[in-house]
Amino acid sequence: MFGITTLGWIHTLGSLPAIPAALYMIVRFGRIKTDSIAGRIYFICMLIGSLTIFLVAKAPISPAIAIVTLLCLIAGYAAHRLTFLGRLQKYVETLLLSVTVFLLMVPSVSETLRRVPDGHPIAADQNSPVLKAALGIVAAMFIVGVVVQFFFLARNARRQALPQSG
C-alpha cells in the first residue's frame, strides 16, 4: 500500500504521533513544552522517526536531514540546562524545536502528496507545482510560527518582570 515497506510503516507510524503532539503543545502552550506528557511523546516519536530514516530513506539528503533533526531535538530538549544562555534559554529551545517540527513536516507533506491517493498521487514528482506550493506554505508557517512564538515568549517575560500589585 502506497509503496511503503514494513520498515517504512514502522518509521511512519512511529513518527506520526509527533505531529498532533506538536500541534497540541503549540496551541495549548504557545510552543513545544519539553516537560509535558505531549513533550515526552513528541521526543520519543521524533527520535523513532529520525533514527529509522537511515533505514528507509532513498533520497541522498535524507540522512543529513535526520542528523540535523536529531541534533536540534537533543539540543532543544537540553537547552533548559544551559544556564549560560540566561533569558535566551526559552528562545533557543523554541527555535530548535520549531526547526524539528519544520523538518518533520517537509518530508511528511512531500511523501503524502507523492503517494496519495494510492496509484494516482496528487504530486507526480518533486517538481510538481502543487508540491512546491505546499512546501512554500510549510516554510511560511515555520517563519511566522517562530516569530509568533518569540513574541509570546517576550510578552510573557515582560509580564513576569512587572511588579505585582496587591
Backbone as a printed PyTorch tensor [residue, N CA C, xyz], in Angstrom:
tensor([[[ 0.8360, -1.1790,  0.0000],
         [ 0.0000,  0.0000,  0.0000],
         [ 0.8820,  1.2440,  0.0000]],

        [[ 0.6220,  2.1580, -0.9090],
         [ 1.3620,  3.4080, -1.0710],
         [ 2.8460,  3.1790, -1.3600]],

        [[ 3.2420,  1.9730, -1.6860],
         [ 4.6410,  1.6830, -1.9790],
         [ 5.5390,  1.7790, -0.7570]],

        [[ 4.9680,  1.5390,  0.4360],
         [ 5.7310,  1.6350,  1.6770],
         [ 6.0370,  0.2240,  2.1830]],

        [[ 7.3020,  0.0070,  2.5370],
         [ 7.7270, -1.2810,  3.0810],
         [ 7.2840, -1.4030,  4.5400]],

        [[ 7.4470, -2.5920,  5.1020],
         [ 7.1190, -2.8050,  6.5160],
         [ 7.9420, -1.8670,  7.3970]],

        [[ 9.2310, -1.7580,  7.1000],
         [10.0870, -0.8520,  7.8610],
         [ 9.6500,  0.6040,  7.6570]],

        [[ 9.1960,  0.9090,  6.4510],
         [ 8.6720,  2.2400,  6.1710],
         [ 7.4360,  2.5480,  7.0010]],

        [[ 6.5730,  1.5430,  7.1840],
         [ 5.3820,  1.7280,  8.0180],
         [ 5.7770,  1.9310,  9.4810]],

        [[ 6.7780,  1.1990,  9.9410],
         [ 7.2600,  1.3850, 11.3150],
         [ 7.7670,  2.8190, 11.4920]],

        [[ 8.5340,  3.2820, 10.5010],
         [ 9.0360,  4.6570, 10.5300],
         [ 7.8710,  5.6530, 10.5370]],

        [[ 6.9210,  5.4660,  9.6410],
         [ 5.7960,  6.3890,  9.5040],
         [ 4.9160,  6.3870, 10.7400]],

        [[ 4.5060,  5.2170, 11.1790],
         [ 3.6110,  5.1340, 12.3320],
         [ 4.3180,  5.5000, 13.6340]],

        [[ 5.6300,  5.2860, 13.6890],
         [ 6.3980,  5.6630, 14.8760],
         [ 6.5590,  7.1650, 15.0090]],

        [[ 6.6950,  7.8430, 13.8860],
         [ 6.9170,  9.2900, 13.9390],
         [ 5.6220, 10.0960, 13.8100]],

        [[ 4.5770,  9.5110, 13.2740],
         [ 3.3160, 10.2200, 13.0370],
         [ 2.7170, 10.8960, 14.2720]],

        [[ 2.7160, 10.2650, 15.4510],
         [ 2.1350, 10.9460, 16.6210],
         [ 2.8430, 12.2490, 17.0050]],

        [[ 4.0350, 12.4880, 16.4940],
         [ 4.7380, 13.7390, 16.7890],
         [ 3.9750, 14.9340, 16.2340]],

        [[ 3.2700, 14.7650, 15.1240],
         [ 2.5460, 15.8860, 14.5020],
         [ 1.4170, 16.3890, 15.4000]],

        [[ 0.4670, 15.5210, 15.8310],
         [-0.5750, 16.0490, 16.7140],
         [-0.0250, 16.4910, 18.0740]],

        [[ 1.0370, 15.8540, 18.5590],
         [ 1.6330, 16.2780, 19.8320],
         [ 2.1830, 17.6970, 19.7060]],

        [[ 2.8800, 17.9740, 18.6080],
         [ 3.4260, 19.3220, 18.3870],
         [ 2.3000, 20.3390, 18.2400]],

        [[ 1.2940, 20.0130, 17.4380],
         [ 0.1660, 20.9350, 17.2490],
         [-0.5410, 21.2330, 18.5660]],

        [[-0.7600, 20.1990, 19.3610],
         [-1.4060, 20.3750, 20.6630],
         [-0.6040, 21.3310, 21.5350]],

        [[ 0.6950, 21.1110, 21.6380],
         [ 1.5210, 21.9530, 22.5020],
         [ 1.5900, 23.3900, 22.0080]],

        [[ 1.6850, 23.5660, 20.7010],
         [ 1.7580, 24.9240, 20.1560],
         [ 0.4580, 25.6770, 20.4270]],

        [[-0.6780, 25.0050, 20.2860],
         [-1.9670, 25.6450, 20.5740],
         [-2.1320, 25.8450, 22.0780]],

        [[-1.8130, 24.8540, 22.8620],
         [-2.0380, 24.8990, 24.3250],
         [-1.0430, 25.7910, 25.0560]],

        [[ 0.2540, 25.6600, 24.7170],
         [ 1.3040, 26.3470, 25.4640],
         [ 2.0100, 27.4490, 24.6640]],

        [[ 1.7340, 27.5260, 23.3730],
         [ 2.4030, 28.5080, 22.5290],
         [ 3.7640, 28.0560, 22.0340]],

        [[ 4.1630, 26.8610, 22.3820],
         [ 5.4470, 26.2940, 21.9560],
         [ 5.4980, 24.8310, 22.3820]],

        [[ 6.5200, 24.1310, 21.9630],
         [ 6.7040, 22.7540, 22.4070],
         [ 7.2210, 22.8030, 23.8350]],

        [[ 6.4950, 22.1840, 24.7210],
         [ 6.8220, 22.1990, 26.1460],
         [ 7.4620, 20.8630, 26.4860]],

        [[ 8.7590, 20.8940, 26.7080],
         [ 9.5380, 19.6590, 26.8680],
         [ 9.1760, 18.8770, 28.1220]],

        [[ 8.6570, 19.5400, 29.1400],
         [ 8.3570, 18.8570, 30.3960],
         [ 6.9040, 18.3930, 30.5060]],

        [[ 6.1860, 18.3830, 29.4090],
         [ 4.7950, 17.9230, 29.4110],
         [ 4.7240, 16.4830, 28.8830]],

        [[ 3.5980, 15.8440, 29.0870],
         [ 3.3980, 14.4910, 28.5580],
         [ 3.4770, 14.5260, 27.0330]],

        [[ 2.8300, 15.5170, 26.4250],
         [ 2.8910, 15.6560, 24.9610],
         [ 4.3360, 15.8920, 24.5180]],

        [[ 5.1070, 16.6120, 25.3200],
         [ 6.5200, 16.8500, 25.0130],
         [ 7.3240, 15.5700, 25.0210]],

        [[ 7.0140, 14.6820, 25.9470],
         [ 7.6950, 13.3760, 26.0000],
         [ 7.3060, 12.5130, 24.7940]],

        [[ 6.0230, 12.5400, 24.4580],
         [ 5.5540, 11.7990, 23.2770],
         [ 6.2450, 12.3350, 22.0320]],

        [[ 6.3180, 13.6550, 21.9160],
         [ 6.9700, 14.2790, 20.7680],
         [ 8.4250, 13.8280, 20.6720]],

        [[ 9.1390, 13.8760, 21.7780],
         [10.5500, 13.4920, 21.7850],
         [10.7310, 12.0410, 21.3250]],

        [[ 9.9710, 11.1290, 21.9000],
         [10.1030,  9.7040, 21.5580],
         [ 9.7640,  9.4660, 20.0930]],

        [[ 8.6670, 10.0480, 19.6130],
         [ 8.2550,  9.8430, 18.2210],
         [ 9.2500, 10.4620, 17.2470]],

        [[ 9.7710, 11.6340, 17.5820],
         [10.7830, 12.2550, 16.7210],
         [12.0650, 11.4280, 16.7110]],

        [[12.4160, 10.8700, 17.8450],
         [13.5930, 10.0130, 17.9230],
         [13.4130,  8.7750, 17.0440]],

        [[12.2450,  8.1550, 17.1320],
         [11.9420,  6.9870, 16.2910],
         [12.0290,  7.3670, 14.8160]],

        [[11.3770,  8.4530, 14.4500],
         [11.3720,  8.8870, 13.0530],
         [12.7610,  9.2390, 12.5480]],

        [[13.5250,  9.9600, 13.3540],
         [14.8620, 10.3910, 12.9310],
         [15.8350,  9.2280, 12.8100]],

        [[15.7310,  8.2770, 13.7150],
         [16.6580,  7.1410, 13.6700],
         [16.3040,  6.1360, 12.5770]],

        [[15.0040,  5.9220, 12.3500],
         [14.6140,  4.9380, 11.3420],
         [14.7590,  5.4590,  9.9170]],

        [[14.8830,  6.7660,  9.7600],
         [15.0240,  7.3220,  8.4000],
         [16.2800,  6.7810,  7.7250]],

        [[17.3070,  6.4910,  8.5150],
         [18.5490,  5.9470,  7.9560],
         [18.3080,  4.5970,  7.2850]],

        [[17.2680,  3.8880,  7.7270],
         [16.9780,  2.5590,  7.1970],
         [16.0000,  2.5680,  6.0280]],

        [[15.2290,  3.6410,  5.8810],
         [14.1770,  3.6270,  4.8630],
         [14.3360,  4.6470,  3.7420]],

        [[15.0500,  5.7280,  3.9980],
         [15.1050,  6.8160,  3.0120],
         [15.9720,  6.4550,  1.8170]],

        [[15.5390,  6.9310,  0.6730],
         [16.2880,  6.7030, -0.5630],
         [16.9550,  7.9810, -1.0740]],

        [[16.4210,  9.1330, -0.6950],
         [16.9760, 10.4090, -1.1620],
         [18.3210, 10.6630, -0.4710]],

        [[19.3200, 11.1270, -1.2150],
         [20.6470, 11.3570, -0.6310],
         [20.6530, 12.4010,  0.4990]],

        [[19.7140, 13.3310,  0.4870],
         [19.6590, 14.3750,  1.5070],
         [19.0370, 13.8780,  2.8130]],

        [[18.3210, 12.7840,  2.7790],
         [17.5800, 12.2940,  3.9500],
         [18.4470, 12.0650,  5.1840]],

        [[19.6150, 11.4100,  5.0710],
         [20.4420, 11.2380,  6.2810],
         [20.8910, 12.5730,  6.8770]],

        [[21.1780, 13.5450,  6.0440],
         [21.5830, 14.8610,  6.5500],
         [20.4290, 15.5200,  7.3060]],

        [[19.2300, 15.4100,  6.7600],
         [18.0480, 15.9670,  7.4410],
         [17.8350, 15.2560,  8.7730]],

        [[18.0150, 13.9430,  8.7750],
         [17.8530, 13.1780, 10.0200],
         [18.8710, 13.6080, 11.0650]],

        [[20.1080, 13.8250, 10.6630],
         [21.1530, 14.2500, 11.6100],
         [20.8440, 15.6360, 12.1650]],

        [[20.4610, 16.5590, 11.2950],
         [20.1150, 17.9120, 11.7560],
         [18.9150, 17.8410, 12.7030]],

        [[17.9270, 17.0310, 12.3670],
         [16.7500, 16.8780, 13.2220],
         [17.1520, 16.3420, 14.5900]],

        [[17.9820, 15.2930, 14.6020],
         [18.4320, 14.7130, 15.8750],
         [19.2010, 15.7390, 16.7100]],

        [[20.0940, 16.4780, 16.0700],
         [20.8810, 17.4770, 16.7940],
         [19.9870, 18.5770, 17.3750]],

        [[19.0350, 19.0640, 16.5740],
         [18.1170, 20.1050, 17.0570],
         [17.2070, 19.5660, 18.1610]],

        [[16.7640, 18.3340, 18.0200],
         [15.8890, 17.7180, 19.0160],
         [16.6100, 17.5910, 20.3570]],

        [[17.7910, 17.0270, 20.3340],
         [18.5510, 16.8240, 21.5670],
         [18.9490, 18.1720, 22.1730]],

        [[19.4300, 19.0860, 21.3570],
         [19.8180, 20.4050, 21.8610],
         [18.6030, 21.1630, 22.3920]],

        [[17.4590, 21.0350, 21.7250],
         [16.2440, 21.7000, 22.1790],
         [15.7820, 21.1830, 23.5350]],

        [[15.8670, 19.8850, 23.7150],
         [15.4640, 19.3090, 24.9970],
         [16.5010, 19.5360, 26.0910]],

        [[17.7220, 19.8690, 25.7250],
         [18.7830, 20.1410, 26.7050],
         [18.9490, 21.6310, 26.9780]],

        [[18.3220, 22.4860, 26.2030],
         [18.5370, 23.9370, 26.2940],
         [18.2500, 24.4950, 27.6780]],

        [[17.2760, 23.9430, 28.3760],
         [16.9520, 24.4710, 29.7120],
         [18.0760, 24.2360, 30.7130]],

        [[18.9970, 23.3510, 30.3810],
         [20.1480, 23.0740, 31.2590],
         [21.3350, 23.9950, 30.9740]],

        [[21.2560, 24.7280, 29.8920],
         [22.3610, 25.6000, 29.5040],
         [22.1920, 26.9600, 30.1750]],

        [[22.5860, 27.0380, 31.4230],
         [22.3540, 28.2360, 32.2260],
         [23.0700, 29.4690, 31.6780]],

        [[24.1690, 29.2640, 30.9480],
         [24.8960, 30.4180, 30.4020],
         [24.0610, 31.1880, 29.3830]],

        [[22.9900, 30.5690, 28.8730],
         [22.1190, 31.2590, 27.9200],
         [21.2170, 32.2870, 28.6040]],

        [[21.0710, 32.1630, 29.9070],
         [20.2360, 33.1030, 30.6450],
         [18.8170, 33.1580, 30.1020]],

        [[18.3520, 34.3970, 29.8330],
         [16.9810, 34.5980, 29.3450],
         [16.7570, 34.0420, 27.9390]],

        [[17.8470, 33.7270, 27.2520],
         [17.7100, 33.1970, 25.8920],
         [17.3540, 31.7140, 25.8510]],

        [[17.4040, 31.0380, 26.9930],
         [17.1460, 29.5900, 27.0190],
         [15.8500, 29.2110, 26.3080]],

        [[14.7560, 29.8600, 26.6710],
         [13.4580, 29.5020, 26.0760],
         [13.4110, 29.8230, 24.5860]],

        [[14.0960, 30.8840, 24.1750],
         [14.1260, 31.2410, 22.7550],
         [14.9160, 30.2030, 21.9530]],

        [[16.0560, 29.7850, 22.4950],
         [16.8850, 28.7740, 21.8220],
         [16.1150, 27.4620, 21.7530]],

        [[15.5140, 27.0710, 22.8670],
         [14.7150, 25.8460, 22.9120],
         [13.5850, 25.9000, 21.8850]],

        [[12.8680, 27.0140, 21.8800],
         [11.7320, 27.1820, 20.9700],
         [12.1740, 27.1300, 19.5140]],

        [[13.2500, 27.8210, 19.1810],
         [13.7420, 27.8100, 17.8020],
         [14.1740, 26.4060, 17.3840]],

        [[14.9690, 25.7490, 18.2140],
         [15.4610, 24.4080, 17.8580],
         [14.3110, 23.4220, 17.6820]],

        [[13.3420, 23.4560, 18.5740],
         [12.2300, 22.5160, 18.4690],
         [11.2860, 22.8860, 17.3290]],

        [[11.1910, 24.1620, 17.0000],
         [10.4170, 24.5700, 15.8220],
         [11.0830, 24.0570, 14.5470]],

        [[12.4020, 24.0610, 14.5260],
         [13.1230, 23.5070, 13.3740],
         [12.8120, 22.0210, 13.2320]],

        [[12.7090, 21.2950, 14.3560],
         [12.3920, 19.8610, 14.2570],
         [10.9940, 19.6490, 13.6880]],

        [[10.0510, 20.5180, 14.0680],
         [ 8.6980, 20.4090, 13.5040],
         [ 8.7490, 20.6620, 12.0040]],

        [[ 9.4720, 21.6930, 11.6030],
         [ 9.6250, 22.0060, 10.1810],
         [10.2450, 20.8250,  9.4310]],

        [[11.3050, 20.2480, 10.0060],
         [11.9790, 19.1240,  9.3460],
         [11.1370, 17.8550,  9.3580]],

        [[10.1610, 17.7880, 10.2190],
         [ 9.2000, 16.6890, 10.1970],
         [ 8.1430, 16.9270,  9.1240]],

        [[ 7.6890, 18.1770,  9.0100],
         [ 6.5940, 18.4750,  8.0960],
         [ 7.0030, 18.4560,  6.6270]],

        [[ 8.2330, 18.8680,  6.3210],
         [ 8.6660, 18.8880,  4.9090],
         [ 8.5620, 17.4940,  4.2810]],

        [[ 9.2050, 16.4740,  4.8460],
         [ 9.0590, 15.1560,  4.2110],
         [ 7.6530, 14.5700,  4.3660]],

        [[ 6.9690, 14.9140,  5.4580],
         [ 5.6030, 14.3980,  5.6410],
         [ 4.6890, 14.8980,  4.5340]],

        [[ 4.7350, 16.1880,  4.2600],
         [ 3.9090, 16.7660,  3.1950],
         [ 4.3460, 16.2230,  1.8400]],

        [[ 5.6380, 16.1980,  1.6130],
         [ 6.1720, 15.7350,  0.3330],
         [ 5.7990, 14.2810,  0.0560]],

        [[ 6.0360, 13.4230,  1.0390],
         [ 5.7340, 11.9980,  0.8470],
         [ 4.2320, 11.7620,  0.6920]],

        [[ 3.4320, 12.4810,  1.4580],
         [ 1.9800, 12.3080,  1.3580],
         [ 1.4850, 12.7190, -0.0260]],

        [[ 1.9070, 13.8880, -0.4930],
         [ 1.4410, 14.3600, -1.8040],
         [ 1.9550, 13.4880, -2.9460]],

        [[ 3.1050, 12.8310, -2.7480],
         [ 3.6420, 11.9920, -3.8200],
         [ 3.1710, 10.5400, -3.7340]],

        [[ 2.3530, 10.2160, -2.7180],
         [ 1.8620,  8.8400, -2.5710],
         [ 0.3430,  8.7150, -2.5350]],

        [[-0.3560,  9.8070, -2.2370],
         [-1.7990,  9.7400, -2.0280],
         [-2.5140, 10.5220, -3.1180]],

        [[-3.5990, 10.0040, -3.6630],
         [-4.1500,  8.6760, -3.4450],
         [-3.2800,  7.5930, -4.0920]],

        [[-3.3760,  6.4310, -3.5430],
         [-2.5560,  5.3080, -3.9830],
         [-2.7390,  5.0630, -5.4880]],

        [[-1.6440,  5.0960, -6.2070],
         [-1.6720,  4.8510, -7.6410],
         [-1.8380,  6.1070, -8.4870]],

        [[-2.3830,  7.1630, -7.9330],
         [-2.5970,  8.4170, -8.6550],
         [-2.2980,  9.5960, -7.7230]],

        [[-1.0420,  9.7690, -7.3460],
         [-0.7080, 10.7980, -6.3460],
         [-1.0110, 12.2180, -6.8210]],

        [[-1.2410, 13.0950, -5.8650],
         [-1.5400, 14.4970, -6.1300],
         [-0.3670, 15.1660, -6.8350]],

        [[ 0.8570, 14.8560, -6.3780],
         [ 2.0680, 15.4070, -6.9780],
         [ 2.8290, 14.2730, -7.6540]],

        [[ 3.0040, 14.3820, -8.9450],
         [ 3.6590, 13.3110, -9.6990],
         [ 5.1470, 13.1910, -9.3690]],

        [[ 5.7940, 14.3170, -9.0890],
         [ 7.2310, 14.2870, -8.7880],
         [ 7.6090, 15.4900, -7.9350]],

        [[ 8.9040, 15.6100, -7.6420],
         [ 9.3700, 16.6850, -6.7670],
         [ 9.2500, 18.0710, -7.3960]],

        [[ 9.0730, 18.1550, -8.6830],
         [ 8.9440, 19.4380, -9.3740],
         [ 7.4990, 19.8650, -9.5770]],

        [[ 6.5750, 19.1280, -9.0050],
         [ 5.1580, 19.4400, -9.1430],
         [ 4.8460, 20.8000, -8.5170]],

        [[ 4.0980, 21.6340, -9.2380],
         [ 3.7130, 22.9460, -8.6860],
         [ 2.9250, 22.8250, -7.3730]],

        [[ 2.1000, 21.8020, -7.2750],
         [ 1.3200, 21.5960, -6.0480],
         [ 2.2550, 21.3090, -4.8810]],

        [[ 3.2530, 20.4710, -5.1030],
         [ 4.2130, 20.1350, -4.0570],
         [ 5.0340, 21.3610, -3.6640]],

        [[ 5.4970, 22.1110, -4.6600],
         [ 6.2840, 23.3190, -4.3670],
         [ 5.4540, 24.3270, -3.5740]],

        [[ 4.2000, 24.4940, -3.9420],
         [ 3.3240, 25.4260, -3.2180],
         [ 3.1020, 24.9510, -1.7820]],

        [[ 2.8660, 23.6630, -1.6110],
         [ 2.6410, 23.1130, -0.2670],
         [ 3.8800, 23.2970,  0.6090]],

        [[ 5.0580, 23.0430,  0.0490],
         [ 6.2920, 23.2150,  0.8140],
         [ 6.5630, 24.6860,  1.1050]],

        [[ 6.1670, 25.5640,  0.1960],
         [ 6.2670, 27.0030,  0.4490],
         [ 5.3860, 27.4210,  1.6140]],

        [[ 4.1980, 26.8480,  1.6790],
         [ 3.2790, 27.1330,  2.7910],
         [ 3.8750, 26.6310,  4.1050]],

        [[ 4.4690, 25.4390,  4.0840],
         [ 5.1110, 24.9010,  5.2900],
         [ 6.2440, 25.8240,  5.7410]],

        [[ 7.0500, 26.3020,  4.7980],
         [ 8.1560, 27.2100,  5.1310],
         [ 7.6200, 28.5230,  5.7060]],

        [[ 6.5720, 29.0700,  5.1140],
         [ 5.9790, 30.3140,  5.6090],
         [ 5.3970, 30.1090,  7.0090]],

        [[ 4.7450, 28.9820,  7.2250],
         [ 4.1920, 28.6850,  8.5470],
         [ 5.3080, 28.5760,  9.5860]],

        [[ 6.4370, 28.0030,  9.2010],
         [ 7.5810, 27.9040, 10.1060],
         [ 8.0580, 29.2970, 10.5120]],

        [[ 8.2630, 30.1540,  9.5380],
         [ 8.7740, 31.5010,  9.8180],
         [ 7.7830, 32.2960, 10.6770]],

        [[ 6.5260, 32.3020, 10.2740],
         [ 5.5010, 33.0210, 11.0370],
         [ 5.3710, 32.4080, 12.4380]],

        [[ 5.4080, 31.0930, 12.5080],
         [ 5.2850, 30.4090, 13.7940],
         [ 6.3870, 30.7700, 14.7650]],

        [[ 7.6200, 30.8210, 14.2850],
         [ 8.7410, 31.1860, 15.1580],
         [ 8.5890, 32.6320, 15.6340]],

        [[ 8.2250, 33.5280, 14.7270],
         [ 8.0430, 34.9390, 15.1010],
         [ 6.9430, 35.0640, 16.1620]],

        [[ 5.8280, 34.3970, 15.9670],
         [ 4.7140, 34.4660, 16.9250],
         [ 5.1350, 33.8770, 18.2700]],

        [[ 5.8280, 32.7380, 18.2410],
         [ 6.2800, 32.1360, 19.4960],
         [ 7.2310, 33.0730, 20.2480]],

        [[ 8.1570, 33.7020, 19.5290],
         [ 9.0890, 34.6460, 20.1530],
         [ 8.3350, 35.8400, 20.7360]],

        [[ 7.3260, 36.3160, 20.0180],
         [ 6.5160, 37.4240, 20.5060],
         [ 5.8710, 37.0540, 21.8360]],

        [[ 5.2590, 35.8740, 21.9140],
         [ 4.5970, 35.4570, 23.1420],
         [ 5.5980, 35.2030, 24.2700]],

        [[ 6.7610, 34.6620, 23.9470],
         [ 7.7950, 34.4870, 24.9750],
         [ 8.2110, 35.8380, 25.5470]],

        [[ 8.4250, 36.8200, 24.6800],
         [ 8.8270, 38.1540, 25.1240],
         [ 7.7200, 38.8040, 25.9500]],

        [[ 6.4960, 38.6670, 25.5060],
         [ 5.3590, 39.2450, 26.2350],
         [ 5.2320, 38.6250, 27.6240]],

        [[ 5.3720, 37.3010, 27.7020],
         [ 5.2920, 36.6300, 28.9970],
         [ 6.4580, 37.0200, 29.8990]],

        [[ 7.6300, 37.1970, 29.3250],
         [ 8.7980, 37.6130, 30.1240],
         [ 8.5680, 39.0110, 30.6870]],

        [[ 7.9930, 39.9020, 29.8980],
         [ 7.6980, 41.2590, 30.3700],
         [ 6.6590, 41.2330, 31.5010]],

        [[ 5.6550, 40.3860, 31.3270],
         [ 4.6080, 40.2690, 32.3670],
         [ 5.1980, 39.7710, 33.6760]],

        [[ 6.0970, 38.8120, 33.5830],
         [ 6.7020, 38.2610, 34.8100],
         [ 7.6560, 39.2620, 35.4500]],

        [[ 8.2190, 40.1570, 34.6640],
         [ 9.1680, 41.1440, 35.1940],
         [ 8.4720, 42.3220, 35.8650]],

        [[ 7.2000, 42.5380, 35.5380],
         [ 6.4550, 43.6550, 36.1400],
         [ 6.1650, 43.3620, 37.6030]],

        [[ 6.2590, 44.4010, 38.4570],
         [ 5.9250, 44.1960, 39.8700],
         [ 4.4370, 43.9020, 40.0100]],

        [[ 4.1270, 42.9830, 40.8780],
         [ 2.7410, 42.5900, 41.1030],
         [ 2.1010, 43.5470, 42.1040]],

        [[ 0.9370, 44.0590, 41.7520],
         [ 0.2250, 44.9350, 42.6890],
         [-0.6880, 44.0690, 43.5500]],

        [[-0.9110, 44.5070, 44.7420],
         [-1.7870, 43.6940, 45.5400],
         [-1.7330, 44.0240, 46.9120]]])
